Amino acid sequence: MDERTALRVLADALPAAGDDAAVVDDLVVTTDMLHETTDFPAGTTRYTAGWRAVGASLSDVAAMGVPALAAVAAYAAPRFDEAELADFLRGARDVSALVGAEYVGGDLDHHEEFTLATTAIGRQGDHAPVRRSGATPGDVVCVTGTLGRTAAAIHAFEAGDADSGNDLFQFTPRVRAGERLAAHATAMMDSSDGLARSLHQLAEASDCGFAVEADRVPLATELTSLVDPSSAWDRGVHFGEDFELVCTLPASAVADATAALADCDTTLSQVGRVVDADSGITVDSEPLSDRGYTHGSE
């Protein structure tokens, strides 16, 4: 079975799961696992791997709309190299510090493939964690930043431009933006599986549909400069691993939410609206396929 089917099998036994992070009292907790063959293309530095792996878990905290507190990682590799370990540690510390969290350690193990398992913890701030289940017809759907940086990064790695690939892989977890959006958002998650799949997941959790306008979706210039507009849109929406926030909020709150992100080094783009579940998930009135990033076979 693929990752999403496996998650559905576990859902009934794990009622605290189902959002980007589990809520335990006033804490949110999330964990991720990344592997060299599926997540770190040839040319990825250990610094970037540390940044990206820890950043992925911090992005889940961001999606809950709470401040990030700390992160840990289990580091497994066929051999331990002092320089590689030091680079990994710098990346993990730097991305944590960027969002006001602290990287506090983890575990080491030998494994046939370079693998990182990361956990991040957040603490409820001024607002309760934002779930995926609060979207209501009449709300609008928005995304932070731009989509397609990771697709552009993979293109760079495949072209032998490791410097550009590593730079694009070092994304900013939207923790501060998530905190600001928590005052307005009715539902929220990160876009690690791609915008299209994120909308399907939000629709399932909120029992709603979405009507997206293609020309409103913000695509990264790093991607649009590489491929034709049709390919750029497809990759930006379906490729995934961009770690932006996808949220719904009342139309009347868009201006205030946009203003709240003024010092968060990102933007907020309205890409569509929430509709009744019977209307499905569409882009320019055509069905938007549930296609995106998935661990394992589909």
C-alpha positions, 0 to 999 in steps of 0.5 A: 500500500502507499503512504496515504493508504497506510495512514488511513489504516492507522487513523482509527487507532491514532485519534491524535494523528491526522493533522500536520502534528499531534496536539498533546496538552499545550504542545504539538509534536511531529516527526519525519523520515528522509532517505538519501535515495528519495530525498537527497539528490547527488550533490546535496551537502550534509549541511543542506540535509540537516537544514532540510530534514529539520526544516520539514518537521518545523514546517509541520509545527508552522502549519499548526500555527504555534511557535516552534520550541525544539527539534531533534534528529536521528542520524544514520549512515554507513559510516561516520565522518567528522566533517559531514557530522559537523556540517549536518549539525550546522544545518540543523542548528541554523534552520532551528535558530532561523525560526526561534527554536533550538536544535537539542540533539538526537541519536546516531546509528549505522545504516546502509543508507544515509537516513534522517528521522527528525522530530519537532515540538511546538508550544501553543501561543496566543492561539489554539493550534489550527486544524485541517478540519475548519474550512467552510464554504464561503472561505477563501483559500490562500498560500504563502510564498511561491510554489516550485522551488523544489522542482527547480532544485531537482532540475539544478541537481540533475543539471550538475549545478549543485550550488543552486540545488543546495540553495533552493533546498534550504527553504524557510519554515513558515513558523512566524507566518503560521503564528500570524495566520492562526489568528485568522485561519479556519484550516491550515496545513503545509504544502509538502505533498504539493498544492493539489494533494494538500487541497484534497487532504483539506477537503477530506478533513473539512468535508468541503470542496475547492474552486481554484483559479490557475492564474492566481497560483504563485509560481517560483521564478526559479521554476518558470525561468526553466520550463514552459508555462504549462509545465511550470504550473503542473510542477508547481502544483503537483511536485510538492516538497515546497513547505509553504502554508495552505490555509483557508480564512474568511474573505473579510480576513484576507486584508488583515492576514496579509498585513500580519505577514508584512515582517515575515519575509513571505507573501499571501496569495488568494488562489481560490475559494471553499465550496460545497463538497459536492462541487469537488476540487477544481481548477478553472472549473475542471477537476484538479487531480489528487496527485503529489508527493508520496513516499512509497509506491502508488 
